[in-house]
Every structure is written in C-alpha cells, then in structure tokens.
C-alpha cells in the first residue's frame, strides 16, 4: 500500500494567525483563488509522491540526522509571487527568506530521499509558501504586498497527503525536531 507523502517545516502559531488575517485581506484583492486554510500551510522541503511504508522507514534515518544537525532558526515570510512565472498563474505564493542552515537541511533531506530510493527532484528548490490555487485560467493579477515578519521553524514533519475535492488533508506521520531538541 502506498501513501502520497512529503517532508515539510512547520511554522509557529503567531505566524499562522498573521496568515489567517492576510488570507482574509487577499481574498478581496485577488479574485477566483481557492485559498488554503492557514492550518495546512507549511514549507515543503521535499515532495515524495507515492511512498511505501518501507521507503518512508528508510528515509526517516537520514531525515532525523539532517534535522538534528540543523539548529532551531527563523525565516521571514514576505512578498507575493505566482507559478508559473509567465502566463496565466496557477499558484499564488508567499516568499521566504531562509537562513543558510535551512537550505542545508533541505539539501540533506533531498540526499536522504535519494538514498532511500526516491527519484531525484528534477527542479531546483524554490522556498515558498503556497497560499492558494486557481482552478480556471485567469489573467495574471498585480502582486499585492505581503510582509508577515519572522516565524520560528520546525520541526521537520513527514506528512501523508490525501487529496479531496475541498482540498488536501495533511496527516503527520513522524516528526523530527531541529537541533535534536525533543
């Protein structure tokens, strides 16, 4: 049996509250977006896709090692962008200014995934927080301003993701504290 899985860093509760306020404001500024719930927003470090329990077990050792070597840290959430970068947008996202330790953590998670048998990620890591998606083709809107300040990051969480019509349901399977802190 396989599950759809990914590795992510969680945000602190103060940022989630600021995200909820920002999403309410953005609903009036950007039309026709299916906005995510603030509780489900995270920083994806590595999307794994269809995963077996055995593959996730193999992955866990490397992720635990990577997380324990990354000190607790913060990131700044600011700026709005769209994917793809040209043409009609499909995703609206917030930017993240990450410390070098988190970029190293992401690289270590990628190495752990490949060592566990997952295919290498074909795209470069682009730190962002997905805020919403368009279902239909729309004209590219002007990017609104956004500055949510700093947030404490962690732990690294291995999530199972179930796709549903109302949006994905993310269930934590395992957590890996940063800096080896429990």
N, C-alpha and C positions, 0 to 999 in steps of 0.2 A: 504494500500500500504506500502511495506517495502523498506528500503534502506540498503545497506551494509555500515556500519559506523565504525569509530574508533576515539579514542582520541589520540592526539599527541602534542608534544612540537616542536615548530619551531626553526630554527637556524637563526643566523644573516646573513646578506648579505656577509660580508667578508669571513665567512666560506663557503658559497655557491660558491664563486669564487675559494677558495682553493680546494673545492671538484671537481669543473669542471676541474681544472688543474690536480688533482690527477687521476680522471677518464680517462683523455686522456693518462696519463702515464701508468696506469694499463691495458689499452686496449692492450698495446704492451707487457705486462708482463704475463698476464693471458688470455689464449685463450678460445674462444667459449662461452663467457659470454654475456648475454643480459643485458647491463648496464642500470641503471636507469638514468633519467635526474636529474641533480642537483636541479632543482626547486621542485621536488617531494620528495626529501629526508628529513626525519624527524625522531624524536624519538617517536615511538609508546608507549604510556602509557597503553592503553587498547584497544584491538580489540573487537568490539561489535558484529560484524556479522549482520545478518538480524535484522533490527530495525524498529519499528513503530514510527510515529511522537509522539505518546503519551508516549512511552518508553523513547524517547530522551528528551521530556519535563520533565519527572520525574527525569531523570539523571542530567539534567542541574543544578538544585538547589545544589546538592551535589558537582558537579564539580566546580561550581562557588565558593562555600565555601572553597573547597580544594585549588583552585588556589589563592584565596585572602589571604590564610594563608601561602602561600609559598613565601618567599622573592625573588626578582629578583636575578638570580645567573648565573654562568657559568659552563660549562662542558668542559673537554678536550677530543678531538677526536684523538685516536691513536690506532695503532695495527690493524691487519687483522686476521679474523678467518673465519671458514666455518661451515655451518649447513648442515647435521648433523655433529656431532663431529668426527664420524668414518665412513669409507666407502666413496663411491662416493659423492662429495659435490653437494648440490642443490642451496645453497645461499652463496655468499661472503659478508662479513660484516666488518664494522669498529667498533672498541671498543669505549666505552665511560667511562670516569672516572667521576662519578656523585657525587655531594655533598649530604650529608645526607638529606637535605631538599627536594631534588628531589625524592629520594627513598621514603620519607614520602608522597610526593604528589602522587606518583604512587600508593602507598598503599591506600590512601584516594580515588583516582579515582576508584580503584577496589571495595572498600566498597560502593561507590556511585552507581556503576554499579549493584552490587548485590542488594542493597536496591531498585533500580529502576526496578528490576525484571529480570535482565540478569543473566544467569548461571554463577557461579563462574569460574574463569580462572583455568584450571587444571594444568598449568605449572608455575613454578617459573619465576619471572620477570628477564630477562637477557638483560640488557641495551646494545643495539647495533644499528647501522645504516645500514640497508640493502643497499648495493651498486649495486648488480646485482644478476642474477639467471642463472643457466644453464638449457637449455631445454633438453639436452641429458645427458646420463650417461658418465662421464669422470673420468680419474684418478685424484686423489687429487694432486693439484699443490703445489709447495712450496709457503708459505705465503710471499708475498712481504712486504717491510717495509712501514709504513704509520704513519706520525705524522702531523696532521693538526692544532695542537695547540688548544687554547681555543675558545669557542663560547658563546655568550650570549644566554640564553634560554628564550623561551616564545613568545607569550602567549600559553596557552593550547588551542588547536583548535579541535572542533568536525568536522570531515570530513565525507563527503559522498564519497564512492569509487565505481566508475563504472569500471568494468573490460572490457578491449578492447584488440583486438589482438596486437596492438602496445604497450600495457602497460596500467596500471591503470590510470584513470583520477580522481584526488582528488579535490573535491569541498568543500571549507569551508562552514559550516552551521552556526556555532557560535564560538565566541572566548571568552576566559576567561583570563583576564590579571593576571599576577602574582603579589602578594602583593597588590591586589586591585587597581593597577595603571591603569588608562584608557589610 
